[in-house]
C-alpha cells in the first residue's frame, strides 16, 4: 500500500512541479529579457546623455566635427564591445561622423537608399526628438538612435548605435539555467519534506485505521486504534461512534426479537388451543424449520433451537414430504396420512407468509383409528 501511494505521489508531484517549472520558466524568461534588454538600452542612452554637452557644443559651434567629439565617439566602442557601429548625424540629416570617411557629409536619404540603415530609428528620433530603440530583423542587435537637443529645444543632431544582444542573450540563458536549477532543487527538497509529512501523518495512520476496522469484532464492536488529535483521529472517533450506534441498535433488535418471539409463542399457544381439536398435535416452525411452538411436550432436549428433523428425522418421510410441499406452495393446505407407533395419523400442513418476510409453517397431526394387526 505504501509503495502504491508513493508511486502515485511521485507522479502527481512530478506533474505539478513540471507544470510550475514550465510556467515559471516562461514568466521569468520574458522578465529576464525585459530587464536585461532594458538595462542594455538605458546604458547606451546614459553614456550619451552623460557626455551630451561635448557633442552639443560641437554641433552648435561648427559644421565640421571637433576633436573632442571624435575622441569621445571613438572611445565608446573601445570601452564597450557590445557597440558594433556608430553613425553621427547633424540636425539637417547629414552624416557628421562615420568610421567610413567616404560616407561623411552623406545625406540621410542617400545613406538609407544605400541600404545602410536597417530601421527607421534615426528618422523617428529626428522627427520626435526622443530616443528610439528598434530591434533589427536578425534579432541579435538593436539600433538605438539618441537625439541631441540644443538649448532652444531643437534637435541639433542624432547619434545612432548598433548594439549587439549576444551578451544579453547569454545573460538571459544563464539566469534561466540558474532559475531552473534552483527551482528543481527547491521542488526536490519540498517534495521530500511533504512526502515524509504525508506518509507519517496521513498515510500510515489511515492504514492503521483500515487495519483496525478490518479487525473489528462483531461481539464487541470496539475499534482498537490509538487516540489522535488530528483529522485521522476525528475519523476514528466518528467510526467508533458509528460502531456504538450499530451495537446499540443490534442489542435493541435482539431484545425486540426475543420479546417478539415470546409474545408470538403465547399468541400461537392461544390460537392452537382454540383451533386444534383435543387429541391432535400441532407444531409451528419458522422460516428455518426451527420449532417455535408445540401444543404437546417435546421429548427432545438440546441447547439451542429444535429443528423439525430432530422430531421426525428420516423415518417419517411422509411428514417431511408434505411439509416440503407446503413450503413450496405458501397459502395452500396439503393433506396426507402416515403411521407411527402402531397408530394412523392424518397430516395437514400450511405455510403462512407476510409482506414483512415472516414465514411460519403449521403442521397438524390428527389421530385416526388404530391400525389392525
matplotlib code that plots the C-alpha trace (Angstrom):
import matplotlib.pyplot as plt

x = [0.0, 2.8, 4.6, 1.4, 0.8, 4.4, 4.3, 1.1, 2.6, 5.7, 3.7, 1.3, 4.0, 6.2, 3.4, 2.6, 6.2, 6.8, 3.9, 5.1, 8.6, 7.4, 5.0, 7.7, 10.3, 8.1, 7.4, 11.0, 12.3, 10.2, 11.0, 14.8, 14.5, 12.8, 15.1, 18.4, 17.3, 16.1, 19.4, 21.3, 19.3, 19.4, 23.2, 23.7, 21.4, 23.0, 26.6, 25.3, 23.4, 26.5, 28.6, 25.9, 27.4, 30.5, 28.5, 26.0, 28.8, 30.4, 27.1, 26.1, 29.6, 30.9, 29.7, 32.7, 33.2, 35.6, 38.4, 36.7, 33.7, 35.9, 37.8, 34.5, 32.8, 36.0, 36.3, 32.8, 33.4, 36.8, 35.2, 32.0, 32.5, 28.7, 28.8, 29.5, 28.9, 28.3, 26.9, 26.7, 24.2, 23.8, 20.4, 19.8, 20.2, 23.8, 26.4, 28.8, 31.0, 31.3, 34.0, 34.0, 35.2, 33.6, 30.1, 30.8, 28.5, 26.2, 22.5, 20.2, 18.1, 21.1, 22.5, 19.2, 19.0, 22.4, 21.0, 23.0, 20.0, 18.1, 15.4, 13.8, 15.2, 17.3, 14.4, 12.0, 14.5, 15.0, 11.3, 10.1, 13.1, 13.1, 15.4, 14.3, 15.2, 14.3, 15.3, 16.8, 15.4, 18.1, 17.0, 20.7, 21.2, 19.4, 19.6, 19.5, 19.1, 19.5, 18.7, 20.9, 19.0, 20.3, 19.2, 16.3, 14.9, 15.6, 17.3, 20.9, 21.9, 21.4, 23.8, 23.0, 24.4, 24.3, 24.4, 24.8, 22.4, 24.7, 25.8, 22.2, 21.0, 23.9, 22.9, 19.2, 20.1, 22.4, 19.8, 17.2, 19.5, 20.1, 16.4, 15.7, 18.4, 17.3, 13.7, 14.4, 16.4, 13.7, 11.0, 13.1, 13.6, 10.0, 8.8, 10.9, 9.6, 6.0, 6.4, 7.7, 4.8, 2.1, 3.5, 4.0, 0.9, -1.7, -0.9, 0.4, -2.4, -5.0, -3.5, -3.5, -7.2, -8.0, -6.4, -8.3, -11.6, -10.9, -10.2, -13.4, -15.2, -18.9, -19.2, -17.7, -17.8, -14.8, -12.3, -8.7, -7.0, -4.6, -6.1, -5.0, -5.8, -5.7, -8.1, -7.4, -8.2, -11.5, -12.3, -11.5, -13.8, -16.5, -16.1, -16.2, -19.4, -21.0, -20.0, -21.5, -24.8, -24.7, -24.1, -26.9, -29.3, -28.4, -28.8, -32.2, -33.2, -32.1, -34.2, -37.1, -36.7, -36.7, -39.7, -41.5, -40.6, -42.0, -45.2, -45.6, -45.3, -48.0, -50.1, -49.7, -50.5, -53.8, -54.6, -53.7, -55.7, -58.8, -58.4, -56.8, -59.2, -58.4, -56.1, -54.5, -50.9, -49.8, -46.4, -45.4, -42.0, -40.2, -38.5, -35.6, -37.8, -37.0, -39.9, -41.4, -44.4, -45.9, -49.1, -47.5, -44.4, -41.3, -39.2, -36.1, -33.9, -31.0, -29.3, -30.5, -33.5, -35.1, -35.3, -38.2, -36.0, -35.0, -38.6, -39.4, -36.0, -35.6, -38.0, -41.2, -40.7, -44.4, -44.4, -41.2, -42.5, -45.8, -44.1, -41.8, -44.9, -46.4, -43.2, -43.1, -46.7, -47.4, -51.1, -52.2, -53.2, -51.8, -53.1, -51.7, -51.7, -49.0, -48.4, -46.2, -46.1, -48.9, -51.2, -52.5, -52.4, -53.8, -51.4, -52.3, -49.7, -50.0, -47.3, -48.2, -46.1, -46.3, -45.0, -42.6, -40.8, -42.1, -42.7, -44.4, -45.5, -48.2, -48.2, -51.2, -51.3, -54.8, -55.1, -57.1, -58.4, -55.8, -54.0, -55.2, -52.7]
y = [0.0, 2.4, 1.6, 2.2, 5.5, 6.6, 5.9, 8.0, 10.7, 10.9, 11.0, 13.7, 15.8, 15.5, 16.7, 19.6, 20.5, 20.2, 22.4, 25.0, 24.9, 25.4, 28.2, 29.9, 29.5, 31.3, 34.0, 34.5, 34.3, 37.2, 39.0, 38.5, 39.5, 42.7, 43.6, 42.8, 44.4, 47.5, 47.7, 47.5, 50.2, 52.5, 52.0, 53.2, 56.1, 57.2, 57.2, 59.6, 61.8, 62.0, 63.4, 65.2, 68.7, 67.8, 66.7, 69.6, 72.2, 70.8, 70.6, 74.2, 75.7, 74.2, 72.3, 70.0, 67.5, 68.6, 66.7, 66.3, 64.8, 62.4, 61.3, 60.7, 58.8, 56.7, 55.8, 54.2, 51.0, 50.5, 50.5, 48.6, 45.7, 45.5, 48.6, 47.4, 50.7, 54.4, 56.9, 60.6, 62.9, 66.6, 68.2, 68.5, 64.7, 64.7, 62.4, 64.2, 61.2, 57.6, 55.1, 55.0, 58.5, 58.3, 58.4, 61.7, 64.5, 62.0, 62.8, 60.6, 59.7, 58.8, 56.8, 55.0, 54.2, 52.7, 50.0, 51.2, 51.7, 48.6, 50.5, 53.9, 54.7, 57.7, 59.2, 58.8, 60.3, 63.4, 63.9, 63.1, 64.3, 61.3, 58.2, 55.4, 51.7, 49.2, 45.5, 44.5, 41.7, 39.3, 39.6, 39.8, 43.6, 46.9, 50.2, 52.9, 56.5, 59.2, 62.9, 65.7, 68.9, 72.4, 74.9, 76.1, 72.5, 71.9, 68.7, 69.6, 66.1, 62.3, 59.7, 56.1, 52.9, 49.3, 47.3, 43.6, 41.5, 38.5, 39.3, 39.9, 36.6, 34.9, 36.5, 35.6, 31.9, 31.8, 33.4, 30.9, 27.9, 29.2, 29.6, 26.1, 24.5, 26.4, 25.6, 21.9, 21.8, 23.6, 21.2, 18.2, 19.4, 20.4, 17.1, 15.1, 17.1, 16.8, 13.1, 12.4, 14.5, 12.8, 9.3, 9.9, 12.0, 10.8, 7.5, 5.4, 6.5, 5.8, 2.3, 1.7, 2.8, 0.5, -2.5, -1.6, -1.5, -4.9, -6.4, -5.2, -8.0, -8.3, -9.1, -6.0, -3.6, -1.9, 0.0, -0.8, 2.5, 4.8, 8.2, 11.0, 14.8, 15.2, 14.6, 10.9, 10.8, 12.6, 10.0, 7.2, 8.7, 9.0, 5.3, 4.4, 6.4, 4.7, 1.3, 2.2, 3.1, -0.2, -2.2, -0.4, -1.0, -4.7, -5.1, -3.4, -5.5, -8.7, -7.7, -6.9, -10.2, -12.1, -10.2, -10.7, -14.5, -14.7, -12.9, -14.9, -18.2, -17.0, -16.0, -19.4, -21.1, -19.3, -19.9, -23.6, -24.1, -22.8, -24.2, -27.6, -30.4, -32.2, -35.2, -33.6, -32.4, -29.2, -27.6, -24.2, -23.8, -20.7, -20.0, -22.1, -25.0, -24.5, -25.3, -22.1, -23.7, -27.1, -28.0, -31.1, -31.7, -32.5, -35.4, -33.9, -31.8, -29.8, -26.5, -24.1, -24.4, -27.7, -28.5, -30.2, -33.1, -33.5, -34.6, -36.6, -37.5, -39.6, -42.4, -40.5, -39.4, -38.8, -35.9, -34.4, -34.7, -32.9, -30.2, -29.6, -29.3, -26.7, -24.7, -24.7, -23.6, -20.9, -20.4, -23.9, -26.7, -30.1, -33.4, -36.9, -40.0, -41.8, -44.4, -44.1, -46.3, -48.5, -45.5, -43.8, -40.0, -37.5, -34.7, -31.2, -28.5, -24.9, -22.2, -18.6, -15.7, -11.9, -9.0, -8.3, -11.6, -13.5, -17.2, -19.7, -23.3, -25.1, -28.9, -30.7, -34.4, -35.8, -39.3, -41.8, -45.3, -47.8, -49.9, -53.6, -56.3]
z = [0.0, 0.9, -2.3, -4.4, -2.6, -3.1, -6.8, -7.2, -5.0, -7.2, -10.4, -9.3, -7.6, -10.7, -13.0, -10.7, -10.3, -14.1, -14.8, -12.3, -13.7, -17.3, -16.4, -14.2, -17.0, -19.5, -17.0, -15.9, -19.5, -20.5, -17.3, -17.8, -21.4, -20.5, -17.6, -19.4, -22.6, -20.8, -18.9, -22.1, -23.8, -20.7, -20.5, -24.1, -23.7, -20.4, -21.8, -24.5, -22.0, -19.7, -22.5, -24.4, -23.7, -25.6, -28.6, -28.5, -28.3, -31.4, -33.3, -32.5, -32.8, -36.1, -39.2, -39.1, -36.2, -33.5, -32.0, -28.6, -30.4, -32.4, -29.3, -27.4, -30.1, -30.8, -27.1, -26.7, -28.8, -27.1, -23.6, -24.6, -27.1, -27.5, -29.7, -33.2, -35.2, -34.6, -37.0, -36.0, -37.8, -38.0, -37.3, -41.1, -41.5, -43.0, -41.6, -39.3, -38.4, -39.7, -39.4, -43.2, -44.1, -47.6, -46.0, -44.1, -45.3, -47.0, -46.5, -44.5, -47.5, -49.6, -46.7, -46.4, -50.1, -50.0, -47.7, -44.7, -42.4, -41.2, -39.3, -39.1, -35.6, -36.8, -38.8, -35.9, -33.4, -35.7, -36.0, -32.5, -30.5, -28.2, -28.1, -30.4, -29.9, -32.6, -32.7, -36.0, -38.1, -37.2, -33.5, -32.4, -32.2, -31.6, -33.4, -30.8, -32.1, -29.5, -30.3, -29.1, -28.3, -28.2, -25.5, -27.6, -27.6, -31.3, -32.3, -33.2, -34.1, -33.7, -32.8, -33.8, -32.3, -33.5, -30.2, -30.0, -27.9, -27.7, -24.1, -23.1, -24.6, -22.8, -19.5, -20.1, -20.7, -17.7, -15.5, -16.8, -16.2, -12.6, -12.1, -13.3, -11.2, -8.1, -8.7, -9.3, -6.1, -4.1, -5.5, -4.6, -1.0, -0.7, -2.2, 0.3, 3.2, 2.0, 1.3, 4.8, 6.2, 4.2, 4.9, 8.6, 9.4, 6.8, 5.0, 8.0, 10.3, 7.7, 7.0, 10.8, 10.9, 8.0, 9.8, 12.9, 11.0, 9.4, 12.8, 14.5, 16.4, 15.8, 19.5, 21.0, 18.1, 19.6, 17.4, 18.5, 17.4, 19.2, 20.2, 17.9, 17.9, 14.1, 11.3, 11.3, 15.0, 14.3, 11.6, 14.1, 16.7, 14.1, 13.1, 16.8, 17.3, 14.3, 15.7, 19.1, 17.4, 15.4, 18.6, 20.4, 17.6, 17.3, 21.1, 20.9, 18.0, 19.8, 22.8, 20.5, 18.7, 22.0, 23.2, 19.8, 19.9, 23.4, 22.5, 19.3, 21.2, 23.6, 20.5, 18.8, 22.1, 22.3, 18.6, 18.6, 21.9, 20.1, 16.6, 17.2, 18.4, 21.6, 21.0, 17.8, 17.9, 16.2, 15.6, 14.3, 12.7, 11.4, 8.1, 9.2, 10.2, 13.8, 16.2, 17.6, 19.5, 20.0, 21.9, 23.3, 25.3, 23.1, 24.3, 22.7, 25.0, 23.4, 23.7, 21.1, 18.7, 18.0, 14.2, 12.6, 11.5, 15.2, 15.8, 12.7, 11.3, 8.2, 9.3, 8.6, 5.0, 4.5, 7.0, 5.6, 2.1, 2.8, 4.8, 1.8, -0.5, 1.8, 1.9, -1.9, -2.1, 0.5, 1.4, 0.2, 2.6, 2.0, 3.5, 3.8, 6.0, 7.8, 10.5, 13.6, 16.7, 15.5, 15.1, 12.0, 11.6, 9.2, 8.4, 7.4, 6.6, 5.7, 5.2, 6.1, 4.9, 5.3, 3.3, 6.1, 5.3, 8.3, 7.3, 9.5, 8.8, 10.7, 11.0, 12.4, 13.2, 13.7, 15.2, 13.1, 14.1, 15.3, 12.7, 12.6, 13.0]

ax = plt.figure().add_subplot(projection="3d")
ax.plot(x, y, z, "-o")
ax.set_aspect("equal")
plt.show()
